[in-house]
Amino acid sequence: MKFLGTNFHLSKKYVKFLLFFLFIGIILGFLFYKKIDSSLFIQDIENIKEGLASAHINFIVQHFIVLAVLLFGSFMIFGVILFPLYFIWEIACISYSIFIFQSIFGVSGILFGIFYHIVIKAFFLFCLFILFKNVFEIIKVKLFHKEEEHSKTFTNQYKMILLSIFMIFIYDILLYFFGNDILLKLCFLIG
């Protein structure tokens, strides 16, 4: 348990990064909302109950592709830049959709939008951030520390990377089977 506690712990530096990413993502989402024609999405969101009742939430293939690109990219160092950009993109998409929920359903739309994204995205983004933290630590050690320091650090970092990937796929499977039911129960917020 000590292994998990120390590797899931986020230092103040990482919390500042996280807050910065959240802030930039929310601002971008708001700008998207103001500048992009939302009419394509409005009908889907108005009929969200029917959509949730008729189809499973399936992110397994999408998350596999995203993780593959981010991890393989990190072998070429530029992946360390891709992680924050992708994280900001996800936050921007979340805030954009929450603004659309608000425009359709008012204040209850904001609440539903927040709960909706907590169910379908929060755990994925948390694991993605843990993944980023560990990939960043490996690259930092490779670039700035002596060779003999690598082995112990890398063992813990690789364990956390594998654990994060495993947890993302377990989450995706649970989301596929139970996500719709949870979200349908929350639909009382939007009438």
N, C-alpha and C positions, 0 to 999 in steps of 0.2 A: 504493500500500500504506500510505502514511502516513495517508491519509484513513481507511482501515479501522482502523488501529491506534489512532488517536486517538479515533475515535468508538465503538469497541467497548470502550475502556478505561473501567473503572468507578472513580471516585474513592472515597476512604474513606467519604464521605457516602453514596454509593449502595450500597456494600457493607454499611454499617450498616442502611440501609433494607431491603436484601435479607435480611439475617440476621433483622431484626425480623419481616418478613413470613413467613419460614420458621418462626420460633419460634411466632408466633401461629397460623399454619396447622396446625402439628403439634399444638399444644394443642387447637385446635378439632377436628381429626380424632380425637384421643383421646376428647374429650368426646362426639362423635358416636358413636364406637364403643361407649362405655359407655351412652349414653342411647337410641340408636336401635335398633330391632329389626332385626338383620342377617340374619334368616332368609331374606328375599327374595333376598339376594345370595349366600348360602352355596352354594346348589345351582349357580349359575352359576360360582362360583369352583372348586367341586369338579370341575366338568366343563369346565375351561378348555381342556384339550387338544382336546376335541371342538369347542368353540366356535372356537378358533383354526384348526382344520383345515377348518372348514366355511364361514367367512365372512371377508371382508377387513376390515381395520381402516380405517374411513373417517371421518375428521374434517373433510373438506374443507368441507362445507356448514356444520357447526357453527363451525369457525374463521372462515369468511367472515362469519357472522352476528355472532360475538363481536367481530371486528376492526371491522366496520361500526359496531356500537353504541359501542364504545370510542372510535373515531376521530371519529365524528359527535358523540358526547357531549363530546369534548374541545374542540370548537368553542364549546361553551357553558360551558367551564371546569369543570363538574362531572365531566367525563370524567377529569380528573386524579385525582378521588376514586374513580371507577369502576375505573381500572387497578389500584390497590393492593387494592381489595376483591375484584376478580376473581382477582388473583394469590393472595391469601390463601385464597379459595374453592378454587382448584385445588390448593393445597398441602394444605388440609384434606381434600379428597376423596382425594388420593394417600395421606396418612397414614392415613385411615380404611380404605382398601382394604388397605394394608399390615398394619394390625392384624387385619383379617379373614383375610388370607393366613396370618398367624402363628397365629391361632386354629385354622385348619384343618390347616396343614402344619407347624407348629412353627417352629423356627429356619430351616429351609430355605425356609419360606414367606416369612419376612422377606427373605431373599436374593433369592428369585424376585420378590417384590413390588417390591423396589428396582430390580432389572434390568428388570422389566416396565415400570415407570414411566419409567426412563431411556430406554427405547426409544420409548415412545409419548408422553411428555410433556416430557422435559428440554429438547430443542432448541426446542420451541414456547414453553416458559416463558422460556428464555433470550432468544429473539427478542422475546417480549412485553415483557420487562424493558427491552431495548434500545429498543423502541418507546416505552415509558413514559418512559424517560430523555429521549429526543429531543422528545417532545410536551411534557414538563415544561419542558425548556429553552426551547422556543418560547414557551410561555405566560409563563415567567419573564421572558424578554427583552421580550415585548410589554408586560407590566405594569410592569417596573421599569427599563427602559433607554431610551435615546434612540432616536428613529426611524431615524437614520442607521446604527445598529449592527445593524439588523434584517436587511438584505439578505444580508450575508455569512454570518451565523449561520444564517439560515433555509435558505440553499442547502444547507449541509452537513446540517442537521437533516432537511430533506425528502428528501435522498438516502438518509439512513439509515433513515427511515421506509419509503420505497419498497423499499429493499433488504431490510429486515426482513420486510415483507409478502411480497415475492417469495420469500424463503428459507422462510417458513412454508408457502407453497403448494407449493414444490418438495419440502419435507420431507413434507408430507401425501401427495403423489403417490408418493414413495419408500416411505412407510409403507404405503400402500395395496397396492403391489406386492410389497414385501419384508418388511414388519413381521411378518406371520404366520410366515414361514419362520424369521426370527431368534428369535421368541418360542418357537416349537415346539422349536427346538434347545436353548433354555434350560429346557425342561420337565423335563430330567433332574434338575434341582434338587428337584423336588417328586414325583419317582418316577413 
